[in-house]
Amino acid sequence: MIKNITAILGVLAAVTSLSLADSAPEASAQDTKKMVQNNFVETAQKGIKLSGYVDAGYAYNFTGSGNQSNVGARFGSDTAQRGDFNLYAVKIALEKALTSENKAQAGFRTDVMIGEDASYFINRTAGGVSNTNNNSNSLFLEQAYVSIRAPVGNGWDFKVGKFASILGYEVMERPANMNTTFGLLFNVMPLYYTGVLSSYKFDDYLDGKLGVVNGSNTDNNTTTNPNGSDGCAVLGALNVTAPGGNANWSNNFQYSTGYDNNTSVSTTDTSLATTAAASNGNVNVSAYTLIYNTWGNWAPKFADDKLLFAFNALLGNTSGSASSPVGNINSTWYGAGAYAKYQFNDWFSLCSRGEYLGSNNSLTTGNNGSATTPSGNGTYATGESNWEYTITAGFNVIDNLLIRAEYRLDWGSSIYNNTNATTNSDGPAHYAGAEVVYSF
């Protein structure tokens, strides 16, 4: 009886306190403090998941001198000269994913990356990268978007905010790729966009994407034209899945209405817009960027999910014009790659990758040293041809722990035989490395 009376008095006190708070003209500082303390997201909250990984390794480049690698075909921390320990990335992702139900719903995803890869993604540069440029303290916001589902047809999904590129077979997360180092084609692919991306699954075999964004690798509008005109980029994708679910083919497009702000252009390669501005601050520049990427993979059923084949191909074009002395510039780049993976058992796999990347001039690839600046008629240095072959052994010895060892061979226009990377050589350039990844 006493316990019941005590409980009733407690409820009455709580109701009285609530009523007084509601009738008060404004909340006191103490009440505000309580409000802040009582509003937070628990990691155990239903539907919200925290995941990520820690990726560290060792790289040894055999080409170059001092602390600088002279392999222009490699980018970021993959170009560190001689023996170099790397903290590639510490990645943390927080997500509330949409469910499979076709109803109105919303979620979010945020990906943050810290490490040498973060430094690379913030500002990619081609060739001649020094070890001192690889800063593991760099912070990179890879993705941050709101996801929405409209119950239209089979369910129409939207991403609003910053999200990873829809182009390319390789992704920014090294552990998710077949190989440790990034491929040639990845290094000239867009990394991320800021805008809106919609996706729709027509049936079990066909799905598509359509979006409008600022442009490649920028939080601002796509144009870098000095005349200040606004611009945007349009994205499109169409993916076909085989009836058995063991193969798919993806076709991806990007069209930018301005001179696209793609940071894969080398710092030694002055962009069309920047060159025009340097010549005359009031120069008018008009340009566009068009990229087509196709990739696919196939896991033969006769191999019992142990064998995987994949391909990746790219065709891009940037065309622009500016008043004298820059003139007209037209650059086309193209490439293709093939991948193969065999899972021998639960703990050991072997992957290989072969790629080619070419261009009609050095505007996009930016690896021809001092010859990359445009001449008076707006032309760039002669086109380039680069090749690479990589083989990677993977070991899953403990749950959530991946250990990989890799050998890579590069040859072509972007191999240099001196420290300043101005005298070309066909190579070859050798690389060896190891990687340890713990995922959670």
C-alpha positions as CSV (number, residue, x, y, z in Angstrom):
1,M,0.0,0.0,0.0
2,I,2.8,2.4,0.9
3,K,4.6,1.6,-2.3
4,N,1.5,2.4,-4.4
5,I,1.0,5.7,-2.6
6,T,4.7,6.6,-3.2
7,A,4.4,5.8,-6.9
8,I,1.2,7.9,-7.3
9,L,2.9,10.8,-5.5
10,G,5.8,10.5,-7.9
11,V,3.6,10.6,-11.0
12,L,1.7,13.7,-9.6
13,A,5.0,15.4,-8.9
14,A,6.2,14.8,-12.4
15,V,3.0,16.0,-14.0
16,T,3.0,19.1,-11.8
17,S,6.6,19.8,-12.8
18,L,5.8,19.4,-16.5
19,S,2.8,21.7,-16.2
20,L,4.9,24.4,-14.4
21,A,7.6,24.1,-17.1
22,D,4.9,24.4,-19.9
23,S,3.4,27.5,-18.3
24,A,6.8,29.3,-17.7
25,P,7.5,32.2,-20.1
26,E,10.9,30.8,-21.1
27,A,13.3,28.0,-20.2
28,S,16.0,28.9,-17.7
29,A,19.7,28.3,-18.3
30,Q,19.6,25.2,-16.1
31,D,16.6,23.8,-18.1
32,T,18.5,24.4,-21.4
33,K,21.5,22.5,-20.1
34,K,19.3,19.5,-19.1
35,M,17.7,19.6,-22.6
36,V,21.0,19.4,-24.3
37,Q,22.2,16.6,-22.0
38,N,19.1,14.6,-22.7
39,N,19.2,14.9,-26.6
40,F,21.9,12.7,-28.1
41,V,22.2,9.7,-30.5
42,E,23.0,6.4,-28.9
43,T,25.2,4.1,-31.0
44,A,22.8,1.2,-30.0
45,Q,19.8,3.1,-31.4
46,K,17.8,0.9,-33.8
47,G,18.7,1.3,-37.4
48,I,21.9,3.4,-36.9
49,K,25.1,1.5,-37.6
50,L,28.7,2.6,-37.0
51,S,31.4,0.9,-39.2
52,G,34.8,1.6,-40.6
53,Y,38.4,0.3,-40.8
54,V,42.0,1.1,-40.0
55,D,44.4,0.6,-42.9
56,A,48.2,0.8,-42.6
57,G,51.0,-0.5,-44.7
58,Y,54.5,-0.3,-46.1
59,A,55.5,0.8,-49.6
60,Y,58.8,0.6,-51.5
61,N,59.3,2.3,-54.9
62,F,62.4,1.3,-56.8
63,T,62.3,4.3,-59.1
64,G,63.4,7.8,-58.1
65,S,65.9,9.6,-55.9
66,G,65.9,11.0,-52.4
67,N,62.4,11.2,-50.9
68,Q,60.7,11.6,-54.3
69,S,59.3,9.0,-56.6
70,N,59.5,9.7,-60.4
71,V,56.6,7.5,-61.4
72,G,54.0,10.0,-62.7
73,A,51.5,7.3,-63.4
74,R,51.0,6.7,-59.6
75,F,49.3,9.2,-57.4
76,G,49.1,10.1,-53.7
77,S,50.7,7.8,-51.1
78,D,51.4,5.2,-53.9
79,T,54.2,7.5,-55.1
80,A,56.2,7.5,-51.8
81,Q,59.9,6.9,-52.7
82,R,62.0,4.1,-51.2
83,G,60.8,2.5,-47.9
84,D,57.9,4.3,-46.4
85,F,55.4,3.2,-43.7
86,N,51.9,4.5,-44.4
87,L,48.8,5.2,-42.4
88,Y,46.6,5.0,-45.4
89,A,43.3,5.7,-43.7
90,V,41.2,5.5,-40.6
91,K,37.6,5.5,-41.8
92,I,34.5,5.9,-39.8
93,A,31.0,5.7,-41.3
94,L,27.7,6.4,-39.5
95,E,24.5,5.3,-41.3
96,K,20.8,4.8,-41.0
97,A,20.1,2.9,-44.2
98,L,16.7,2.7,-45.9
99,T,14.9,-0.5,-45.3
100,S,13.6,-2.7,-48.1
101,E,10.0,-1.6,-47.6
102,N,8.5,0.5,-50.3
103,K,7.2,3.3,-48.1
104,A,8.0,6.9,-47.4
105,Q,11.1,6.9,-45.2
106,A,14.4,8.7,-44.7
107,G,17.9,8.0,-43.5
108,F,21.5,9.4,-43.7
109,R,25.1,8.5,-44.1
110,T,28.3,10.2,-43.1
111,D,31.8,9.0,-44.0
112,V,35.0,10.6,-42.6
113,M,38.5,9.5,-43.5
114,I,41.7,10.5,-41.7
115,G,45.2,9.6,-43.1
116,E,47.4,9.8,-46.1
117,D,44.6,8.8,-48.5
118,A,42.6,11.7,-47.1
119,S,45.4,14.1,-48.0
120,Y,45.5,12.6,-51.5
121,F,41.7,12.9,-52.0
122,I,41.6,16.5,-51.0
123,N,44.1,17.5,-53.7
124,R,45.3,14.9,-56.1
125,T,48.5,15.7,-57.9
126,A,50.3,13.7,-60.6
127,G,53.9,12.6,-60.5
128,G,57.0,13.8,-58.5
129,V,55.3,13.5,-55.1
130,S,57.6,13.8,-52.1
131,N,57.2,11.7,-49.0
132,T,56.8,15.0,-47.1
133,N,53.5,15.6,-48.9
134,N,51.9,12.5,-47.4
135,N,50.2,13.9,-44.2
136,S,48.4,11.3,-42.1
137,N,46.8,14.1,-40.1
138,S,44.6,15.2,-43.0
139,L,40.8,15.0,-42.6
140,F,38.5,14.2,-45.5
141,L,34.7,14.3,-45.5
142,E,34.0,11.6,-48.1
143,Q,30.2,11.5,-47.9
144,A,27.5,13.3,-46.0
145,Y,24.0,13.0,-47.4
146,V,20.3,12.5,-46.5
147,S,18.6,9.6,-48.2
148,I,14.9,9.7,-49.0
149,R,12.5,7.1,-50.5
150,A,9.3,8.1,-52.2
151,P,6.8,5.3,-52.5
152,V,6.5,5.7,-56.3
153,G,6.4,2.6,-58.4
154,N,9.0,0.2,-57.0
155,G,10.4,2.9,-54.8
156,W,12.2,6.1,-55.9
157,D,15.3,6.8,-53.8
158,F,17.2,10.1,-53.5
159,K,20.6,11.2,-52.1
160,V,20.9,14.9,-51.2
161,G,24.3,16.2,-50.1
162,K,27.8,15.0,-50.8
163,F,28.3,11.5,-52.1
164,A,30.9,9.3,-53.8
165,S,31.2,9.2,-57.6
166,I,29.1,6.8,-59.6
167,L,31.9,6.3,-62.2
168,G,34.6,3.7,-62.0
169,Y,35.1,0.1,-60.8
170,E,37.5,1.0,-58.0
171,V,36.4,3.0,-55.0
172,M,38.2,5.3,-52.5
173,E,38.3,2.6,-49.9
174,R,41.5,0.6,-50.6
175,P,40.3,-2.6,-48.7
176,A,37.2,-2.7,-50.9
177,N,39.3,-2.9,-54.1
178,M,41.0,-6.0,-55.5
179,N,44.4,-4.4,-55.2
180,T,46.1,-2.2,-52.6
181,T,47.4,0.5,-54.9
182,F,44.9,2.6,-57.0
183,G,44.8,1.9,-60.7
184,L,45.6,4.3,-63.6
185,L,41.9,4.8,-64.5
186,F,40.9,5.5,-60.9
187,N,43.4,8.4,-60.8
188,V,41.6,10.3,-63.6
189,M,38.0,9.4,-62.4
190,P,35.9,11.9,-60.4
191,L,35.9,11.2,-56.7
192,Y,32.8,12.8,-55.3
193,Y,30.0,15.2,-56.0
194,T,27.7,17.6,-54.1
195,G,24.1,17.7,-55.3
196,V,21.1,15.4,-55.8
197,L,21.2,11.8,-57.1
198,S,18.1,9.7,-57.7
199,S,18.0,6.0,-58.3
200,Y,15.2,3.7,-59.4
201,K,15.1,-0.1,-59.7
202,F,12.8,-1.1,-62.6
203,D,13.0,-4.8,-61.9
204,D,15.5,-7.5,-60.8
205,Y,17.6,-6.9,-63.9
206,L,17.6,-3.2,-64.6
207,D,18.2,-0.1,-62.4
208,G,19.2,3.4,-63.2
209,K,20.5,6.7,-61.7
210,L,20.0,10.3,-62.6
211,G,21.5,13.4,-60.8
212,V,22.4,17.0,-60.9
213,V,25.5,18.1,-59.1
214,N,28.1,21.0,-58.9
215,G,30.8,19.0,-60.7
216,S,33.6,16.6,-59.9
217,N,35.5,17.0,-56.6
218,T,34.1,20.3,-55.6
219,D,31.6,21.7,-53.1
220,N,31.0,24.7,-55.4
221,N,29.6,25.0,-58.8
222,T,31.3,23.1,-61.6
223,T,32.7,26.0,-63.5
224,T,36.2,27.5,-62.9
225,N,35.7,30.0,-65.7
226,P,36.9,33.5,-64.8
227,N,33.8,35.1,-66.4
228,G,31.8,33.9,-63.3
229,S,29.1,32.0,-65.2
230,D,27.2,29.4,-63.3
231,G,27.5,25.7,-64.2
232,C,26.4,22.2,-63.2
233,A,27.0,18.6,-64.1
234,V,24.5,16.0,-65.1
235,L,25.0,12.3,-64.0
236,G,23.4,9.2,-65.5
237,A,23.8,5.5,-65.0
238,L,22.2,2.3,-66.2
239,N,23.0,-1.1,-64.7
240,V,22.1,-4.5,-66.0
241,T,22.1,-7.6,-63.8
242,A,22.2,-11.1,-65.2
243,P,19.2,-13.4,-64.4
244,G,21.4,-15.6,-62.2
245,G,22.7,-12.6,-60.3
246,N,26.3,-13.6,-61.0
247,A,27.1,-10.9,-63.5
248,N,26.4,-7.2,-64.1
249,W,27.2,-4.5,-66.5
250,S,27.2,-0.8,-65.6
251,N,27.2,2.2,-67.9
252,N,27.9,5.7,-66.4
253,F,27.9,9.2,-67.8
254,Q,28.9,12.7,-66.7
255,Y,28.4,15.9,-68.6
256,S,29.6,19.2,-67.1
257,T,28.5,22.5,-68.5
258,G,31.7,24.2,-67.4
259,Y,35.4,23.5,-67.3
260,D,35.1,20.7,-64.7
261,N,37.0,21.2,-61.5
262,N,38.7,17.8,-61.4
263,T,41.7,17.8,-59.1
264,S,43.3,14.9,-60.9
265,V,44.9,17.5,-63.1
266,S,48.5,17.9,-62.1
267,T,49.7,21.0,-60.3
268,T,52.4,21.3,-63.0
269,D,49.7,21.5,-65.6
270,T,48.0,24.9,-65.7
271,S,44.3,24.6,-66.4
272,L,42.6,26.4,-69.2
273,A,40.7,28.8,-67.0
274,T,43.7,29.6,-64.8
275,T,45.9,30.2,-67.8
276,A,43.3,32.5,-69.3
277,A,43.0,34.5,-66.1
278,A,46.8,34.8,-65.9
279,S,46.9,36.2,-69.4
280,N,43.9,38.6,-69.0
281,G,41.8,38.8,-65.9
282,N,38.7,39.5,-68.0
283,V,39.1,36.7,-70.5
284,N,36.0,34.8,-71.5
285,V,36.2,31.0,-71.3
286,S,33.7,28.4,-72.4
287,A,34.2,24.7,-72.0
288,Y,32.6,21.4,-71.2
289,T,33.6,18.0,-69.9
290,L,32.1,14.7,-71.0
291,I,33.0,11.3,-69.5
292,Y,31.7,7.8,-70.3
293,N,32.6,4.9,-68.1
294,T,31.6,1.2,-68.4
295,W,32.5,-1.6,-66.1
296,G,31.3,-5.1,-65.3
297,N,32.0,-8.3,-63.4
298,W,31.3,-12.0,-63.8
299,A,31.5,-14.8,-61.3
300,P,31.2,-18.1,-63.3
301,K,28.9,-20.6,-61.6
302,F,31.1,-23.5,-62.5
303,A,33.8,-22.1,-60.2
304,D,31.6,-22.1,-57.1
305,D,32.0,-18.4,-56.3
306,K,35.8,-18.8,-56.2
307,L,36.6,-17.0,-59.5
308,L,35.8,-13.4,-60.4
309,F,36.5,-11.5,-63.7
310,A,36.0,-7.7,-64.1
311,F,36.7,-5.0,-66.6
312,N,36.8,-1.2,-66.5
313,A,36.9,1.3,-69.5
314,L,36.9,5.1,-69.8
315,L,36.5,7.7,-72.5
316,G,36.6,11.4,-71.6
317,N,36.8,14.7,-73.4
318,T,37.3,18.3,-72.4
319,S,36.8,21.0,-75.0
320,G,37.2,24.7,-74.3
321,S,38.0,28.1,-75.8
322,A,39.3,31.4,-74.6
323,S,40.4,34.7,-76.1
324,S,44.0,35.1,-77.3
325,P,46.7,34.0,-76.4
326,V,45.2,30.8,-75.0
327,G,43.0,29.9,-78.0
328,N,41.2,26.5,-78.3
329,I,42.1,23.4,-76.3
330,N,40.6,20.0,-76.9
331,S,41.8,17.0,-74.8
332,T,40.7,13.4,-75.0
333,W,41.7,10.6,-72.6
334,Y,40.8,6.9,-72.7
335,G,41.8,3.6,-71.0
336,A,40.8,0.1,-70.2
337,G,41.6,-2.4,-67.4
338,A,41.0,-6.1,-66.7
339,Y,40.8,-7.7,-63.3
340,A,40.8,-11.3,-62.0
341,K,40.5,-12.9,-58.6
342,Y,40.6,-16.4,-57.4
343,Q,39.7,-17.4,-53.8
344,F,41.7,-20.6,-53.2
345,N,40.2,-21.2,-49.7
346,D,38.7,-19.3,-46.8
347,W,41.9,-17.5,-46.0
348,F,43.9,-17.0,-49.2
349,S,43.2,-15.2,-52.5
350,L,45.1,-14.0,-55.5
351,C,44.2,-10.9,-57.5
352,S,45.6,-9.4,-60.7
353,R,45.0,-6.2,-62.6
354,G,46.3,-4.9,-66.0
355,E,45.5,-1.4,-67.3
356,Y,46.2,1.1,-70.1
357,L,45.6,4.8,-70.0
358,G,46.2,7.1,-73.0
359,S,45.5,10.7,-74.1
360,N,45.9,12.9,-77.1
361,N,47.7,15.5,-75.0
362,S,48.8,16.1,-71.4
363,L,46.0,18.5,-70.3
364,T,44.2,15.8,-68.2
365,T,46.9,13.3,-67.4
366,G,49.5,16.1,-66.7
367,N,52.5,13.8,-66.6
368,N,54.8,15.2,-69.3
369,G,56.8,17.5,-67.0
370,S,57.7,21.0,-68.1
371,A,56.1,20.5,-71.5
372,T,52.6,20.6,-70.0
373,T,52.0,24.3,-70.2
374,P,50.0,25.4,-73.3
375,S,51.7,27.3,-76.1
376,G,50.4,30.5,-77.7
377,N,47.8,28.6,-79.8
378,G,46.5,26.7,-76.8
379,T,47.9,23.3,-77.6
380,Y,49.4,21.0,-75.0
381,A,52.3,18.5,-75.1
382,T,52.1,15.3,-77.1
383,G,49.7,12.6,-75.8
384,E,50.8,9.9,-73.3
385,S,50.5,6.1,-73.0
386,N,50.8,4.4,-69.7
387,W,50.6,0.7,-68.7
388,E,50.6,-1.1,-65.4
389,Y,50.3,-4.7,-64.1
390,T,49.6,-5.5,-60.4
391,I,49.4,-8.8,-58.6
392,T,48.1,-9.0,-55.0
393,A,48.0,-11.8,-52.5
394,G,45.3,-11.6,-49.7
395,F,45.3,-13.4,-46.4
396,N,42.2,-13.5,-44.1
397,V,43.9,-15.2,-41.2
398,I,41.7,-13.7,-38.4
399,D,38.1,-12.4,-38.4
400,N,37.9,-8.8,-39.6
401,L,41.7,-8.8,-40.3
402,L,43.0,-8.6,-43.9
403,I,46.7,-8.8,-44.8
404,R,47.8,-8.2,-48.4
405,A,51.1,-8.2,-50.2
406,E,51.5,-6.6,-53.6
407,Y,53.9,-6.2,-56.6
408,R,53.3,-3.6,-59.3
409,L,55.0,-2.8,-62.6
410,D,54.5,0.5,-64.4
411,W,55.9,1.5,-67.8
412,G,55.1,4.2,-70.4
413,S,55.3,8.0,-70.9
414,S,55.1,8.8,-67.2
415,I,58.3,7.2,-66.0
416,Y,61.2,9.7,-65.6
417,N,64.9,9.1,-65.3
418,N,65.9,12.2,-63.3
419,T,64.8,13.9,-60.0
420,N,63.0,16.8,-61.6
421,A,60.8,14.5,-63.7
422,T,61.5,16.4,-67.0
423,T,63.3,13.7,-69.0
424,N,61.1,10.9,-70.1
425,S,61.9,7.2,-70.0
426,D,59.7,4.2,-70.8
427,G,60.5,2.5,-67.5
428,P,59.9,0.0,-66.1
429,A,59.2,1.1,-62.5
430,H,58.8,-1.5,-59.8
431,Y,56.8,-1.3,-56.6
432,A,56.4,-3.7,-53.7
433,G,54.2,-3.2,-50.6
434,A,52.2,-4.7,-47.8
435,E,48.9,-3.7,-46.1
436,V,47.2,-4.6,-42.9
437,V,43.4,-3.8,-42.5
438,Y,41.1,-4.2,-39.5
439,S,37.5,-3.6,-40.2
440,F,34.6,-3.1,-37.8
